[in-house]
Each structure stands twice: as C-alpha cells, then as structure tokens.
Amino acid sequence: MDFAGFARQYWPFMALALWFGYKWWNVRRVKSLLPQLKSNGALLVDVRSPAEFASASAPGTVNIPLQELAGRLGEIPRSAPVVLGCASGTRSGMARMMLKKNGYQNVYNIGNWSNFQG
C-alpha cells in the first residue's frame, strides 16, 4: 500500500495522533513558561468542580468551575496572564476559548491541574 492509500484509509487515526501530539507539546510549552507567567502576575485558575478542587489542588490556584466562569469573568483581570487547568485539559480548553471570546489576550491551557506544581 502506498502512502496515499494508507493516509486515505487511516486518516482518522493520524488526525487523532496529531491532536494528542499537539496537546502534549502545548502542555510542555505552557509548563516551561509558567515561572515567567507567574513573575508577570499570572492568575492560576482551576476550572474543576468545587468537590474536585477540595480533594486536591495546587498551591496558589483559585477555583472557578467551568459552569460558573461566564458569570465570574469580573474576577479575572484582563491585564495579567491567565493560566487554566482542570483534570485532563478539556474543560480548561473550553474555558480558554470562552476567555478569548470575551477579549482576554494572554490565556494559557496547562492541561492537568497538577502541572501548576511544575
């Protein structure tokens, strides 16, 4: 089978591999930027549920659950970087899109909340 035939047959798996590769790379990129972002006054936001946050959280993070985020945008400064995390990176990815749609410029998704710890 040539590459074109392989790509035609297996493109969903290739796309999935690329997506996970991008997520892996982006988390590593944000983790490496975290010290600089913190020195620039970044707000670290955990968008998991209050119960998830109470069971385990990183020092210095604030809990604004994803379902409450739209109503609590006033608590998030527009002038400082915002770093978002959750259990897997999915909810923080949705939160990132919401903040970007609302005019926030420096918004980062760090993926799993434990990545806030470095």
PyMOL CGO cylinders between C-alpha atoms (Angstrom):
from pymol import cmd
from pymol.cgo import CYLINDER

trace = [
    CYLINDER, 0.00, 0.00, 0.00, 1.37, 3.41, -0.95, 0.3, 1, 1, 1, 1, 1, 1,
    CYLINDER, 1.37, 3.41, -0.95, 1.27, 6.42, 1.39, 0.3, 1, 1, 1, 1, 1, 1,
    CYLINDER, 1.27, 6.42, 1.39, -1.79, 7.97, -0.28, 0.3, 1, 1, 1, 1, 1, 1,
    CYLINDER, -1.79, 7.97, -0.28, -3.76, 4.74, 0.19, 0.3, 1, 1, 1, 1, 1, 1,
    CYLINDER, -3.76, 4.74, 0.19, -2.53, 4.44, 3.76, 0.3, 1, 1, 1, 1, 1, 1,
    CYLINDER, -2.53, 4.44, 3.76, -3.50, 8.06, 4.50, 0.3, 1, 1, 1, 1, 1, 1,
    CYLINDER, -3.50, 8.06, 4.50, -6.94, 7.60, 2.92, 0.3, 1, 1, 1, 1, 1, 1,
    CYLINDER, -6.94, 7.60, 2.92, -7.62, 4.50, 4.99, 0.3, 1, 1, 1, 1, 1, 1,
    CYLINDER, -7.62, 4.50, 4.99, -6.12, 5.62, 8.31, 0.3, 1, 1, 1, 1, 1, 1,
    CYLINDER, -6.12, 5.62, 8.31, -6.58, 9.40, 8.31, 0.3, 1, 1, 1, 1, 1, 1,
    CYLINDER, -6.58, 9.40, 8.31, -8.79, 9.43, 11.45, 0.3, 1, 1, 1, 1, 1, 1,
    CYLINDER, -8.79, 9.43, 11.45, -6.05, 7.70, 13.44, 0.3, 1, 1, 1, 1, 1, 1,
    CYLINDER, -6.05, 7.70, 13.44, -3.42, 10.03, 12.02, 0.3, 1, 1, 1, 1, 1, 1,
    CYLINDER, -3.42, 10.03, 12.02, -5.54, 13.06, 12.93, 0.3, 1, 1, 1, 1, 1, 1,
    CYLINDER, -5.54, 13.06, 12.93, -6.03, 11.71, 16.45, 0.3, 1, 1, 1, 1, 1, 1,
    CYLINDER, -6.03, 11.71, 16.45, -2.29, 11.13, 16.86, 0.3, 1, 1, 1, 1, 1, 1,
    CYLINDER, -2.29, 11.13, 16.86, -1.59, 14.68, 15.67, 0.3, 1, 1, 1, 1, 1, 1,
    CYLINDER, -1.59, 14.68, 15.67, -4.18, 16.08, 18.12, 0.3, 1, 1, 1, 1, 1, 1,
    CYLINDER, -4.18, 16.08, 18.12, -2.65, 14.24, 21.09, 0.3, 1, 1, 1, 1, 1, 1,
    CYLINDER, -2.65, 14.24, 21.09, 0.82, 15.26, 19.94, 0.3, 1, 1, 1, 1, 1, 1,
    CYLINDER, 0.82, 15.26, 19.94, -0.27, 18.90, 19.85, 0.3, 1, 1, 1, 1, 1, 1,
    CYLINDER, -0.27, 18.90, 19.85, -1.84, 18.67, 23.33, 0.3, 1, 1, 1, 1, 1, 1,
    CYLINDER, -1.84, 18.67, 23.33, 1.33, 17.06, 24.71, 0.3, 1, 1, 1, 1, 1, 1,
    CYLINDER, 1.33, 17.06, 24.71, 3.55, 19.73, 23.12, 0.3, 1, 1, 1, 1, 1, 1,
    CYLINDER, 3.55, 19.73, 23.12, 1.34, 22.62, 24.26, 0.3, 1, 1, 1, 1, 1, 1,
    CYLINDER, 1.34, 22.62, 24.26, 1.27, 21.44, 27.89, 0.3, 1, 1, 1, 1, 1, 1,
    CYLINDER, 1.27, 21.44, 27.89, 5.08, 21.22, 27.89, 0.3, 1, 1, 1, 1, 1, 1,
    CYLINDER, 5.08, 21.22, 27.89, 5.30, 24.70, 26.36, 0.3, 1, 1, 1, 1, 1, 1,
    CYLINDER, 5.30, 24.70, 26.36, 2.99, 26.26, 28.98, 0.3, 1, 1, 1, 1, 1, 1,
    CYLINDER, 2.99, 26.26, 28.98, 4.79, 24.44, 31.83, 0.3, 1, 1, 1, 1, 1, 1,
    CYLINDER, 4.79, 24.44, 31.83, 8.09, 25.91, 30.64, 0.3, 1, 1, 1, 1, 1, 1,
    CYLINDER, 8.09, 25.91, 30.64, 6.51, 29.39, 30.52, 0.3, 1, 1, 1, 1, 1, 1,
    CYLINDER, 6.51, 29.39, 30.52, 4.93, 29.07, 33.98, 0.3, 1, 1, 1, 1, 1, 1,
    CYLINDER, 4.93, 29.07, 33.98, 7.76, 30.69, 36.01, 0.3, 1, 1, 1, 1, 1, 1,
    CYLINDER, 7.76, 30.69, 36.01, 7.79, 33.70, 33.66, 0.3, 1, 1, 1, 1, 1, 1,
    CYLINDER, 7.79, 33.70, 33.66, 3.99, 33.91, 33.66, 0.3, 1, 1, 1, 1, 1, 1,
    CYLINDER, 3.99, 33.91, 33.66, 3.93, 33.80, 37.48, 0.3, 1, 1, 1, 1, 1, 1,
    CYLINDER, 3.93, 33.80, 37.48, 6.53, 36.58, 37.66, 0.3, 1, 1, 1, 1, 1, 1,
    CYLINDER, 6.53, 36.58, 37.66, 4.25, 38.62, 35.37, 0.3, 1, 1, 1, 1, 1, 1,
    CYLINDER, 4.25, 38.62, 35.37, 1.40, 38.23, 37.88, 0.3, 1, 1, 1, 1, 1, 1,
    CYLINDER, 1.40, 38.23, 37.88, -0.46, 35.36, 36.23, 0.3, 1, 1, 1, 1, 1, 1,
    CYLINDER, -0.46, 35.36, 36.23, -3.73, 34.21, 37.73, 0.3, 1, 1, 1, 1, 1, 1,
    CYLINDER, -3.73, 34.21, 37.73, -3.81, 30.40, 38.03, 0.3, 1, 1, 1, 1, 1, 1,
    CYLINDER, -3.81, 30.40, 38.03, -7.39, 29.18, 37.60, 0.3, 1, 1, 1, 1, 1, 1,
    CYLINDER, -7.39, 29.18, 37.60, -8.57, 25.62, 38.22, 0.3, 1, 1, 1, 1, 1, 1,
    CYLINDER, -8.57, 25.62, 38.22, -11.89, 25.10, 36.40, 0.3, 1, 1, 1, 1, 1, 1,
    CYLINDER, -11.89, 25.10, 36.40, -12.76, 21.76, 38.01, 0.3, 1, 1, 1, 1, 1, 1,
    CYLINDER, -12.76, 21.76, 38.01, -15.80, 21.35, 40.25, 0.3, 1, 1, 1, 1, 1, 1,
    CYLINDER, -15.80, 21.35, 40.25, -15.58, 22.52, 43.87, 0.3, 1, 1, 1, 1, 1, 1,
    CYLINDER, -15.58, 22.52, 43.87, -15.52, 18.88, 45.03, 0.3, 1, 1, 1, 1, 1, 1,
    CYLINDER, -15.52, 18.88, 45.03, -12.63, 18.03, 42.71, 0.3, 1, 1, 1, 1, 1, 1,
    CYLINDER, -12.63, 18.03, 42.71, -10.76, 21.15, 43.82, 0.3, 1, 1, 1, 1, 1, 1,
    CYLINDER, -10.76, 21.15, 43.82, -11.34, 20.36, 47.51, 0.3, 1, 1, 1, 1, 1, 1,
    CYLINDER, -11.34, 20.36, 47.51, -9.97, 16.84, 47.11, 0.3, 1, 1, 1, 1, 1, 1,
    CYLINDER, -9.97, 16.84, 47.11, -6.68, 18.05, 45.61, 0.3, 1, 1, 1, 1, 1, 1,
    CYLINDER, -6.68, 18.05, 45.61, -5.37, 21.35, 44.28, 0.3, 1, 1, 1, 1, 1, 1,
    CYLINDER, -5.37, 21.35, 44.28, -2.13, 23.15, 43.57, 0.3, 1, 1, 1, 1, 1, 1,
    CYLINDER, -2.13, 23.15, 43.57, -1.00, 25.97, 45.88, 0.3, 1, 1, 1, 1, 1, 1,
    CYLINDER, -1.00, 25.97, 45.88, -1.80, 29.42, 44.54, 0.3, 1, 1, 1, 1, 1, 1,
    CYLINDER, -1.80, 29.42, 44.54, -4.68, 28.36, 42.31, 0.3, 1, 1, 1, 1, 1, 1,
    CYLINDER, -4.68, 28.36, 42.31, -8.21, 29.73, 42.52, 0.3, 1, 1, 1, 1, 1, 1,
    CYLINDER, -8.21, 29.73, 42.52, -11.24, 27.61, 41.77, 0.3, 1, 1, 1, 1, 1, 1,
    CYLINDER, -11.24, 27.61, 41.77, -13.71, 28.98, 39.25, 0.3, 1, 1, 1, 1, 1, 1,
    CYLINDER, -13.71, 28.98, 39.25, -15.68, 25.99, 37.94, 0.3, 1, 1, 1, 1, 1, 1,
    CYLINDER, -15.68, 25.99, 37.94, -16.26, 25.99, 34.19, 0.3, 1, 1, 1, 1, 1, 1,
    CYLINDER, -16.26, 25.99, 34.19, -20.04, 26.19, 34.61, 0.3, 1, 1, 1, 1, 1, 1,
    CYLINDER, -20.04, 26.19, 34.61, -19.62, 29.39, 36.68, 0.3, 1, 1, 1, 1, 1, 1,
    CYLINDER, -19.62, 29.39, 36.68, -16.92, 31.02, 34.56, 0.3, 1, 1, 1, 1, 1, 1,
    CYLINDER, -16.92, 31.02, 34.56, -19.20, 33.16, 32.37, 0.3, 1, 1, 1, 1, 1, 1,
    CYLINDER, -19.20, 33.16, 32.37, -20.77, 34.74, 35.45, 0.3, 1, 1, 1, 1, 1, 1,
    CYLINDER, -20.77, 34.74, 35.45, -17.46, 35.32, 37.20, 0.3, 1, 1, 1, 1, 1, 1,
    CYLINDER, -17.46, 35.32, 37.20, -15.40, 36.96, 34.45, 0.3, 1, 1, 1, 1, 1, 1,
    CYLINDER, -15.40, 36.96, 34.45, -15.17, 40.09, 36.61, 0.3, 1, 1, 1, 1, 1, 1,
    CYLINDER, -15.17, 40.09, 36.61, -12.89, 38.17, 38.99, 0.3, 1, 1, 1, 1, 1, 1,
    CYLINDER, -12.89, 38.17, 38.99, -10.33, 37.59, 36.25, 0.3, 1, 1, 1, 1, 1, 1,
    CYLINDER, -10.33, 37.59, 36.25, -8.10, 40.55, 35.39, 0.3, 1, 1, 1, 1, 1, 1,
    CYLINDER, -8.10, 40.55, 35.39, -7.60, 41.32, 31.72, 0.3, 1, 1, 1, 1, 1, 1,
    CYLINDER, -7.60, 41.32, 31.72, -4.19, 42.90, 32.32, 0.3, 1, 1, 1, 1, 1, 1,
    CYLINDER, -4.19, 42.90, 32.32, -2.44, 39.77, 33.64, 0.3, 1, 1, 1, 1, 1, 1,
    CYLINDER, -2.44, 39.77, 33.64, -1.81, 36.38, 32.07, 0.3, 1, 1, 1, 1, 1, 1,
    CYLINDER, -1.81, 36.38, 32.07, -4.36, 33.68, 32.92, 0.3, 1, 1, 1, 1, 1, 1,
    CYLINDER, -4.36, 33.68, 32.92, -3.31, 30.02, 33.16, 0.3, 1, 1, 1, 1, 1, 1,
    CYLINDER, -3.31, 30.02, 33.16, -6.14, 27.48, 33.21, 0.3, 1, 1, 1, 1, 1, 1,
    CYLINDER, -6.14, 27.48, 33.21, -6.12, 23.86, 34.34, 0.3, 1, 1, 1, 1, 1, 1,
    CYLINDER, -6.12, 23.86, 34.34, -8.57, 21.04, 35.06, 0.3, 1, 1, 1, 1, 1, 1,
    CYLINDER, -8.57, 21.04, 35.06, -8.44, 17.24, 35.28, 0.3, 1, 1, 1, 1, 1, 1,
    CYLINDER, -8.44, 17.24, 35.28, -7.42, 16.49, 31.69, 0.3, 1, 1, 1, 1, 1, 1,
    CYLINDER, -7.42, 16.49, 31.69, -7.18, 19.76, 29.78, 0.3, 1, 1, 1, 1, 1, 1,
    CYLINDER, -7.18, 19.76, 29.78, -10.59, 19.54, 28.13, 0.3, 1, 1, 1, 1, 1, 1,
    CYLINDER, -10.59, 19.54, 28.13, -12.53, 21.87, 30.43, 0.3, 1, 1, 1, 1, 1, 1,
    CYLINDER, -12.53, 21.87, 30.43, -9.59, 24.27, 30.65, 0.3, 1, 1, 1, 1, 1, 1,
    CYLINDER, -9.59, 24.27, 30.65, -9.51, 24.27, 26.84, 0.3, 1, 1, 1, 1, 1, 1,
    CYLINDER, -9.51, 24.27, 26.84, -13.18, 25.27, 26.77, 0.3, 1, 1, 1, 1, 1, 1,
    CYLINDER, -13.18, 25.27, 26.77, -12.50, 27.92, 29.42, 0.3, 1, 1, 1, 1, 1, 1,
    CYLINDER, -12.50, 27.92, 29.42, -9.63, 29.27, 27.31, 0.3, 1, 1, 1, 1, 1, 1,
    CYLINDER, -9.63, 29.27, 27.31, -11.94, 29.62, 24.31, 0.3, 1, 1, 1, 1, 1, 1,
    CYLINDER, -11.94, 29.62, 24.31, -14.53, 31.41, 26.46, 0.3, 1, 1, 1, 1, 1, 1,
    CYLINDER, -14.53, 31.41, 26.46, -11.97, 33.88, 27.80, 0.3, 1, 1, 1, 1, 1, 1,
    CYLINDER, -11.97, 33.88, 27.80, -10.54, 34.52, 24.32, 0.3, 1, 1, 1, 1, 1, 1,
    CYLINDER, -10.54, 34.52, 24.32, -14.08, 35.20, 23.01, 0.3, 1, 1, 1, 1, 1, 1,
    CYLINDER, -14.08, 35.20, 23.01, -14.52, 37.71, 25.83, 0.3, 1, 1, 1, 1, 1, 1,
    CYLINDER, -14.52, 37.71, 25.83, -11.42, 39.69, 24.93, 0.3, 1, 1, 1, 1, 1, 1,
    CYLINDER, -11.42, 39.69, 24.93, -8.75, 38.14, 27.16, 0.3, 1, 1, 1, 1, 1, 1,
    CYLINDER, -8.75, 38.14, 27.16, -5.41, 38.15, 25.35, 0.3, 1, 1, 1, 1, 1, 1,
    CYLINDER, -5.41, 38.15, 25.35, -2.90, 36.18, 27.44, 0.3, 1, 1, 1, 1, 1, 1,
    CYLINDER, -2.90, 36.18, 27.44, -4.70, 32.92, 28.19, 0.3, 1, 1, 1, 1, 1, 1,
    CYLINDER, -4.70, 32.92, 28.19, -2.92, 29.56, 28.50, 0.3, 1, 1, 1, 1, 1, 1,
    CYLINDER, -2.92, 29.56, 28.50, -4.16, 26.00, 28.99, 0.3, 1, 1, 1, 1, 1, 1,
    CYLINDER, -4.16, 26.00, 28.99, -1.78, 23.98, 31.17, 0.3, 1, 1, 1, 1, 1, 1,
    CYLINDER, -1.78, 23.98, 31.17, -3.89, 20.82, 30.99, 0.3, 1, 1, 1, 1, 1, 1,
    CYLINDER, -3.89, 20.82, 30.99, -3.97, 18.77, 34.18, 0.3, 1, 1, 1, 1, 1, 1,
    CYLINDER, -3.97, 18.77, 34.18, -4.12, 20.81, 37.39, 0.3, 1, 1, 1, 1, 1, 1,
    CYLINDER, -4.12, 20.81, 37.39, -1.04, 19.04, 38.77, 0.3, 1, 1, 1, 1, 1, 1,
    CYLINDER, -1.04, 19.04, 38.77, 1.03, 20.80, 36.07, 0.3, 1, 1, 1, 1, 1, 1,
    CYLINDER, 1.03, 20.80, 36.07, 0.64, 24.02, 38.08, 0.3, 1, 1, 1, 1, 1, 1,
    CYLINDER, 0.64, 24.02, 38.08, 3.13, 22.49, 40.54, 0.3, 1, 1, 1, 1, 1, 1,
    CYLINDER, 3.13, 22.49, 40.54, 5.87, 22.42, 37.94, 0.3, 1, 1, 1, 1, 1, 1,
]
cmd.load_cgo(trace, "trace")
